[in-house]
Amino acid sequence: MASKASTSKASTSKASTSKARTSKAAKKPWSFLAYIAADNNLSDYGLIDIQELCDAGTNKNVHAAVQIDTEGEHDGSIRYEISAPDFEGNSHRTVIARLAESDSGNPRVLKNFVSWGLKRYSADKRLLVVWNHGSGFRQPGRARRRDIAFDDFGTSLDMPEVTDALSRAGITPARKLSILGFDACLMNMLEVADHFSGHADFLVGSQQTEPGDGWPYNQVLSGMQGNPSALALAQHIVSRYIASYKRDGQANVTQSAIDLSKTGAAVKAYGSFGKALKATLPGSRQKVRNLRRIVQSYEYADYVDAVHLARLAKSLVTAAVSTATAAAVKAAVAANGKYGPSVQDSNGLSIWFPTSANQYEQYRAKYLQLKCNQGKNGWIDFLDAYFA
């Protein structure tokens, strides 16, 4: 997420210590878990988002809990449970556990939180949000490894570490999350989405940077109270996110929901597209460079819209390849929201297309760690040829 741009909600919340810190809650249809890695310049906004959860509260259909690590607000991390409204109609955050200071970028810390949440909050459907700055599959510039869950006094998580933490916590192909949410910048890439296809049914996140306000958590939690399907909730999050920024007049935002059962087909289609583009080299290099210059891109210029690129390339590859590639990516997008002139050609999923050979060489090894590159992938073959 980028810098924050709004103030806290008006209602108040209370914090208290639960007597049943280790008890297991009764089963409900949904559980909401948020891993708020706020030991950085977003610290105040993590607290605002917890207040937004209290503005909505829980009910018979949904559990909600968070773990937050802040910068200066308190020592260590705190696990809060969000209550149902009391007799006055107010919901509260209840302290379930106070933990020692830890590194939010340590995969073991994420694993412990998810494992705890799965055991304490029995549910048929689960939404897990990883909340923080985000940078897709790579770190910004030449900084320390910074992909998501930045801890300014520790480290951060890369995508293989996130999947490993989820697996160790018990999230497997046989026990998937209903929705994995990335309330962070630049995360909705085809390669990133496919990397989590064995851990969740849907992914919700943004192609572009996110304003500091991030998700409207009061509306997310309210949307869970009626026990929606995972698809309906994912679509609800996208629509409420975009509506919240339209209302505030903040443009150039994106949010999309991805059906992870369809990302494998999209990766395969992009592989065929890459092979077709590679076959046009070296004669088409200048034309490809021109396409690269006009394609929809984002805060990181090497992240480009996958559908827009495929459509622009119809002059280089056959219409059948261009159309099939765009269609396969679009099929994986269950909901797409965008608002503002600089994101008008956003279709829900980005793909990596570096701006220079130096940038490609810098991040190629990290890119190869993603699941989509474990087999034959024509897109990486194209990039290798293009930057040779």
N, C-alpha and C positions, 0 to 999 in steps of 0.2 A: 504494500500500500504506500501511497505517497503521503504528502503532508496533510494533516487534518484541517478541515475547513468549517466546522460548525461547533456549536456549544452543546452542553449536556441537556438531556430531557428535564422537564420541570419536576416530575414526581420524585419522591424520595424512597430510599430503601433502608432496611435495617440489617445489621450483621450480628449473628449470634452463633454460639458454639453448640453443635448438635451433641446430644448424649449418645446417639446411636451411630457413631462414626464408622463403624465397620459393618453395620447391618445391611441386609439385602432388601431393596425396595420391592414392592409387589410388581408383578409383570404388567406392562402397559403395551399398547400397539407401537408407540414410538419412543425412542430416546434421542435426545440432543446432547452432544458432547462437543465442547469447544476448547481447543488447546490454544490459549492466548499467550503467545510468546512476545511479551511487551517489555522486555528488559532493554529498551531502546527509546528512540524519540517518539514512538507511538504509545508510550505508557499511559498517558491520560485518556487516550481514546479506548484503550482496553477496558478501563473502568466505566466509561460512558456506555460501551456496548453491553456490559453486565447490567447497567441500569436499564437499558432498553429491554433486556430480557425480563427484568423485574416489572417493567411497564406492562408486559403481556402476561407473565406468569404461566404456570402449568395447569393441567387439569387431568381428568381421568384417562386421557389418551396419550399424554406425553410426559416423560421425565426430562429434566434439563439440568445440566451440570457443567461447570467450567473449571479449568485449572489456569491460573494466571500468575505470571512472573512479571513484576513491574520494576521500573527504574526509580527507586527512591520512595515509593508509596508505602512499602512495607518490606521487612526482611523475609527472604525466602519466597516460596510460592504458596498459594492458597487454593484449596479446592472448595468451591461454593456449589451448593444445591439451590436451585430456584424453586420457590414454593408456589403452591396454589394460592389464590387470593384469600385473605383472612376475612373476618366478619365485617371489616370496613372496606373490603374490596381491594386491598393492597397486597401485592406479592413481595416477597423478601428474598434476599440472598442469605443462606444459612451456611456458616463455616462448618465444613465436614472434616477438613484436615488442614493443619498448618505444617508445611514441609520445609526442610532446610534449603538454604540457597543452592540452586542448581543451574545448569547450563541448558537453556531451552533448545540449543542446537545439538544436544547429545541425544542420539536415537534411543538410548535406554530410558531417558526421561519421558519421551513421547510414548514409548512402549509401555512404561509403567502406568501412565495416565489412561491409555486406551484399555489396557488389561483391567485396571480398577473399574473403569466405567462399564465395561462389558459385564463384569461380575456383579456390580452393585445394582445396575439398572437393566433388569431383564426386559427385553422388548422384541417384538417381531421384526421391526424395521428400525434402522439406525442412521442418523446423520452425524457425521464427524466433520468438524470444521478445523482446519489448520489456519490459524490467524497470524498474520505478520506481514513484513515486507516480503516480496517475492521477485524472482528474476528468471522464471522459466526453468530451463534445465542447467543454466550456467550462472556464474557469479558476474556482478557488474565490473567491467574493466579488468584490471589486474589485481583486484582486491583478494583478500582471503576467500576461501570457498564460501560463497554466499548464494544459495539457491532459494531457501525459505527458512522461516523460524530463526531469523537473525537474533543473536544475543550479543549485545555490544560488549559484554564482559566475558564472552565465551566464544562459541563457534556458531555453526548453522548446519542445516540438513541439506544433503543433496537427494536426488530422487531415489537412487538405490537404497539410501539409508531410511527414507520414509517407508518404502515398501518392505524393507527388512523389519522395521519397527512394527508395522502393522501385522506382518506374518507372525512375529514372535508374540504379539499380543493375542493372537488367535483369529485374526482376520485372514481367511483363506478362500480359495475358490468355492469351497463347500459352505463357507460362513461369511459371505460378503457383507460389506456395508451397503445399505440402500443408496446412500448418497455420500460421496466424499466432497467436501467443500473446501476450496482454497480462497479464503478471504484475503487475497494478496494480489500483487501486480503480476501481469504477464504470464499467467500460468496455463491458460487454455490453448496449448499447443497440441497438435495431433500426436507428436511423439510422447509428450508428457501424459496425455490422456490414455494412450494405449499402454503406457507403462503400468497403469493402475487397473487394467481391465480384469485382472485376476483378484482384485481386492474390493471392487465396488460395482454397483449396477449403473450408477450415474455419477458424473463429475460436474460440479458447478463452479465456474470461475470466470476470469476476465482475460481477453486477448490483450487489452491495453492496460496501462497503469490504472490503479483504483484510487479515487479520492480517499483521503484519510478516514472519512466517515464509514467507508466500507459498506457492509451489508446493513439493511434496516432490520435489526434483530427483533424488535418488537413485532414487526410484520411477519418475519420468518416463523417465530414461535407461535404467533396467533394462527398462522396458516397450518400449523401442525395439530392444532387442538381439535380439528374436525376429523382427524384420522384419514388424511388423503393417501392416495397411492404414491409411491416414490416418484413416478413420472409427474404426477400432478403437483407434488411439492417442489420438484426441481423447476418446473415451469413457473410456479408461483414465485419462487425466489428471484428468477430472472426478471419477471414482469415488475415485481415490487422494487427491485434494485433500480431499474431504469426509471420507473415512475418517481422514485424518491429524488433523483437528480434532475429530472424534468421540472419537478415542483420547486426545487431550490435554484433552478436556472444554471446548473453546472453541466456544461456540455462536454462532448468527446469522451463518453464513457461506453463501455461494452460489458456484457455479461451473457454467458451462454451455458446451456445444460447439454451435456454430452452423453449419449447412450453408448456405454463402454462395450456393449455386446457387438457393436458395429465398427469399432475402430480398427480391428484387424483387417477387415475388408477395405477400409479406407487406406491403411498403410500399404496393403498389397496393390491397390489401384495407383497410389503415388509412386510405388516402385516401378510399375509399368510406364507411368508418365516420365519418370526419371530416365528409364532406358530409352524411351523415344526421344527425349531431349538430347541425351548423350549421343545418339546416332546422328544428330544434326551438326555436331561439333567436328572440326573447329570452325567450319564455314559460318555457322550461325552465332559465333561468340558476340559480335557487336549487337545483333538483334536481341540476344538473351540479355545483354547488359542494358539495353534500352527498356526491356520489359521489367528488369530488376529495378530500374529507376522509377517507374511509374506505378508499380504494384502497391497495394495497400500495405503500409508498414506501421510500426508502433514505436513506443519510446526507445526500444532497442531496434534499430533499423534492420537488424538481421532476422527479426521475426516478421514474417509477411503472411497475409491471408492466403490460406491454401486454396480456397475456391477461386478467389480473384486471379491468382497466378495461373491456375489451370485454364481459366477462361481466356486470359490474355495470350496464352501460348498457342491458341488455336491456329495462328498463322504459321507456326513452326512444326507442330505435330498434326496428326490427322484430327479431323473434327470428332471422330469416334473416340479417340484417346482423350482428347480434351474434355468432351462431354461426360464420358464415363468416370473420369477422375473427379470432376466437380460434383457429379451426382453421388459418388461413393462417400465423399467427405460430407456433403449436405445430408446424406442419410443418417450419418452419425450424430448430427446436431438435432437434439430434441426440442430446443428452444433457443432463439437467438435474439438478443436485444442490443440496440445501439442507439446513441443519441449524440448528434453533433456532426459538423461538416468534415472533420478530419478522420472520422471513422466510418464514413458512409458506405465503404465497400467491404465492411467486416461481415463475415458469414459464420462466425462461431469458433473456428479453429485456425490457428496459425501453424506455420511450418518454418523450419530453420533454413535460411538462405543468406549466408554471410555476405557482408559488403566488400570484403577484400580477402586476398589469399592469406595475409597475415592473421586476420581474424579467424579464418577457417583452420589454420594450423594451430592457433592458440586453443581452440575448443574442440577440435575433432576427437581427441581421445576421450573427453568427457561425454561427447555425443554418442560415441560408440558403446557406452555403458547402458544406454537405454534399451529396453526390451525390443523395440522395433528394429534394432540393428543386430540382433542376435543371429538372424538368418540372412539369406540373400536379400538385399534391399537395393533396388535400382536407384533410389534417390541419393544414397550415399555414393553410389557409383558415378552418378551424374556430377555430384559436387567434386569428387576426386578428379574427374576429367576436366571440369570447368575451371578449377583452380590449379591445374597442373602447370 
